[in-house]
Amino acid sequence: MNTPIRRISVVIAALFTALLVASTVVQFVQVKSLGAMAANKRTLLDNYSRERGSIIVGGQAIAKSVPVEDQYRFLRTYPQGDLYSQVTGFYSYQVGAPYGLEHASDDLLSGDSDSLFVRRITDLLTGRRTAGATLELTINAKAQKAADDALGASKGAVVALDPKTGAILAMVSHPQYDPNPISSHDLNKAANAWEKLSNDPTKPYLNRTINQLYPPGSTFKVVTAAAALETGLLSDENSEVPGPAVLDLPLTTATLPNENGRACGPNNKTTLIHALEISCNTAFGSLGLELGGEKIRAQAAKFGFGDSLTIPMRVSTSTVPPDLNAPQAAQSAIGQYEVKTTPLQMAMVAAGIANQGKVMTPYLIDSVRSANLDVIESTPDPVELSQATSPETASTLTKMMVSVVDNGSGVRAAIPGVKVAGKTGTAQHDPGKPPHAWFISFAPANDPQVAVAVVVEDGGVTGSEIGGGRVAAPIAKAVMEAVLK
Amino acid sequence: MTTTVEQLTPRTRRNSELGLLVLAIGIVLLAWVTTDLNRNGTVPANIIPIAGGFTVLVLSVHVVLRWKAAYADPVLLPIATVLNGLGLVMIHRLDLARGKLGTDGDAYRQIIWTTLGVALAIAVIIALRDHRLLRRYTYVSMAVGFVLLLLPLVPGLGQTINGSQIWISLGPLNFQPGEFAKIALAIFFAGYLVQTRDVLSLAGKRVLGFTFPRGRDLGPILVAWLLAVLILVFQKDLGTALLFFGLFVAMLYVATERVSWIAIGLLLFGVAVFFALSAFTHFQKRVDLWLDPFSPQNLERSNQLANGLWGMASGGLTGTGLGAGRPWLTSFAESDFIFSSLGEELGLFGSVAILVLYLIFCERGVRTALGVRDGFGKLLAIGLTFSVAFQLFIVIGGVTRVIPLTGLTTPFMSLGGSSLLANWVIVALLLRISDQARRPMPEIPVGVASDDPSPAEVTQVVRMS
């Protein structure tokens, strides 16, 4: 019987070989793919039980992980509650981290980033648990608070930039939400909070400064003016432009009227600077007709329209549509038709003009530190996104925008003792609703420290240009003051 | 078996066994202490009684072997010790995670079962002076085996756990009688086949190079097949059915040396499985889960296979360390999935080490079957060995996705008394047979001392044949 016993032993060896191979496949070959599966609770818990890095604004943590006595080991808390909700996002056991820096900088915060590789190796050797990196933000806490207070109960967005570097100084989007309950380890509480947030029709989780596209309305006239000056169509702010009460549009029976129904100057003519002061639709509409869609689009692109930016959150792409016919070009020139922009993009327009025509790439993370406060990535050198206009054009535009605040629709943004440049906007978006109120500005005009874009949803008054000046300009003023003081 | 080899006066190897046992106990205690250090940061307060008890328990088997079976294989006991111990460590570790401490813990019960298992093994070694005595109980074993197998079907006694009716409940105890049926049937098959092997292996027609048995000789395999089908249909337990039928076919093949029996067996079982698959959604679901354990619908239905695989993957090569992983996330982490649990915390290195320990255990079993001189002993040894190997393949193959998952216990490691007791009996039987296999042949089988049973049994074998 020994021969069949030997053969059976070969069968036994084959069975074991199968088990050894299968174990190797599971524990070596497929480790990454199995670990990456969304439903894998172990991966989730691994991430949660690691000390996630803090997010710091002005020396104060706006998101930090606090040790707790449960299986998740660390609770993510947001000491400032609502104020930074769209900046940080939340970190939930069930939902994950779909928004804000918690999402966009997850690899740094969790400690998985390649830039933390060396640290991970030393941690492995010393047996220390790898902790995530701490992010210090460019946000100015005072400006953030001022923007939040000034926006008040209104829906809308405020974003402020340092024109010289592109650093984001304030980023407020209303409505807000409290990220704490969703990040709770009380899973019922967290589920309820998420249910409430995700079903809220006003979308508080949406960062309106970078992920909501609005028609820019009259604030876009600055871009049109830049195109006219850059292409040589007009020489300076005193160049004469048409300014009838109503502009006839070719190819269509439609017309483009001024909001107040009056001409912008005697003999249906005016100057460029006056046209901007009073936000003359017919003047910029006729500039649009003369320039044509492509030139407006090209100028907008130089300010950043059409770019995909990450700050590190992904910024929605602002657009001026291609292949515009004449009436569409006229509409686009005053920021209507299909022109769509994020508040950040309009802040970049203001900042570009402030910075002698040079648009800087916006960024939110000032420095990245490891858990023991070694700097991993220091303050980035400012990166130029593009030269949107010549310094001369920029200075002409600045002069015009200062005049808007000093003599025109933007008077409520004026700060005593500081030269402020700005432009109001009132953007139609839905015939049944009041228009959005806009304001873009920068200050001080001679040495710009801050550029702001404000949009207040449904904050304007139909048929009037005063919405932007009355509702949005004071908010911009508050933010600029907070930065300058 | 040449006499020249026998004259080399084989050594008992008891001292090697003692050395290996010390190593085994050391590994288990180190694992136990590591678990507590990783979980609580302290050495467990009761380490002294646990270490002492475990050592005394295992060494007592060693002492009994020195006394009653001096030539027994020196590797079987240390391997059983380390496997049983690692199972205990994992069960204790899961207790800690679930806050089940002291006498509430599963580990407490498992320690009691281990003690009983070892005691039973000692009793078998002492009481059974020669494995050939078991031949007398061939048909008693058959009756016992069949009854045990079908016991879970008795109304009021059987318990359906996890979709399979393989448990019986006696008061507070849940029992898997199949574990003991395995031993009883191995004894029965060995006794029966050693009697009938000549008929089953010689008579028959040659077709296509294979010698096929006569129709009337198909009786036994058909009975075994029918039994497997009964288990499949009424207990819905593919694992147990596969194990018994596989055991029978393997032993039939060893007894008759005819490959045609394997072909017939595979064919019959294939038919049964095909029938079961088309008739019962229970099996279809298992196959479906096996093919795609990660699809959302299947995760909704049962995530234990996926969880076990994720657990093993999270351990990677080196494992999370004992007490530092999350094996409790997998359901049945302490029984069907104990291999995954250990794999998670000990890594691929640990999984391979455990599999290699089982492999060496089986290799020693095969060596015993090769070495023992009587046909009954050969059949019983290879049968018991094959049952351990095949059971391991069915359960670990299930959790590592080699085959569809069917509920069987992992020998020596799973939480559960019936399985532990049965496996310690298997160890005792293999130790007893290996003692016979390695013991030097008596010089002259005439006029031997009355306490040597071998010649008497040899006579008996002749009488029964």
Chai-1 contact restraints between the chains, C-beta under 6 A:
chainA,res_idxA,chainB,res_idxB,connection_type,confidence,min_distance_angstrom,max_distance_angstrom,comment,restraint_id
A,M1,B,V254,contact,1.0,0.0,6.0,A-B,restraint_1
A,M1,B,K378,contact,1.0,0.0,6.0,A-B,restraint_2
A,N2,B,L370,contact,1.0,0.0,6.0,A-B,restraint_3
A,P4,B,Y253,contact,1.0,0.0,6.0,A-B,restraint_4
A,P4,B,V254,contact,1.0,0.0,6.0,A-B,restraint_5
A,P4,B,E257,contact,1.0,0.0,6.0,A-B,restraint_6
A,I5,B,V254,contact,1.0,0.0,6.0,A-B,restraint_7
A,I5,B,A369,contact,1.0,0.0,6.0,A-B,restraint_8
A,I5,B,L370,contact,1.0,0.0,6.0,A-B,restraint_9
A,I5,B,I382,contact,1.0,0.0,6.0,A-B,restraint_10
A,I8,B,A250,contact,1.0,0.0,6.0,A-B,restraint_11
A,I8,B,I382,contact,1.0,0.0,6.0,A-B,restraint_12
A,S9,B,V366,contact,1.0,0.0,6.0,A-B,restraint_13
A,I12,B,C362,contact,1.0,0.0,6.0,A-B,restraint_14
A,I12,B,A389,contact,1.0,0.0,6.0,A-B,restraint_15
A,L15,B,A389,contact,1.0,0.0,6.0,A-B,restraint_16
A,L15,B,F393,contact,1.0,0.0,6.0,A-B,restraint_17
A,F16,B,L359,contact,1.0,0.0,6.0,A-B,restraint_18
A,A18,B,V402,contact,1.0,0.0,6.0,A-B,restraint_19
A,L19,B,L355,contact,1.0,0.0,6.0,A-B,restraint_20
A,L19,B,I396,contact,1.0,0.0,6.0,A-B,restraint_21
A,L20,B,L355,contact,1.0,0.0,6.0,A-B,restraint_22
A,A22,B,T400,contact,1.0,0.0,6.0,A-B,restraint_23
A,A22,B,V402,contact,1.0,0.0,6.0,A-B,restraint_24
A,S23,B,S351,contact,1.0,0.0,6.0,A-B,restraint_25
A,S23,B,T400,contact,1.0,0.0,6.0,A-B,restraint_26
A,V26,B,L309,contact,1.0,0.0,6.0,A-B,restraint_27
A,V26,B,M312,contact,1.0,0.0,6.0,A-B,restraint_28
A,V26,B,A313,contact,1.0,0.0,6.0,A-B,restraint_29
A,V26,B,T400,contact,1.0,0.0,6.0,A-B,restraint_30
A,Q27,B,M312,contact,1.0,0.0,6.0,A-B,restraint_31
A,Q27,B,L348,contact,1.0,0.0,6.0,A-B,restraint_32
A,F28,B,L348,contact,1.0,0.0,6.0,A-B,restraint_33
A,V31,B,A313,contact,1.0,0.0,6.0,A-B,restraint_34
A,V31,B,G316,contact,1.0,0.0,6.0,A-B,restraint_35
A,L34,B,L309,contact,1.0,0.0,6.0,A-B,restraint_36
A,L34,B,W310,contact,1.0,0.0,6.0,A-B,restraint_37
A,L34,B,A313,contact,1.0,0.0,6.0,A-B,restraint_38
A,G35,B,A313,contact,1.0,0.0,6.0,A-B,restraint_39
A,A39,B,L299,contact,1.0,0.0,6.0,A-B,restraint_40
A,N40,B,W310,contact,1.0,0.0,6.0,A-B,restraint_41
A,K41,B,L329,contact,1.0,0.0,6.0,A-B,restraint_42
A,R42,B,W310,contact,1.0,0.0,6.0,A-B,restraint_43
A,R42,B,S314,contact,1.0,0.0,6.0,A-B,restraint_44
A,R42,B,R326,contact,1.0,0.0,6.0,A-B,restraint_45
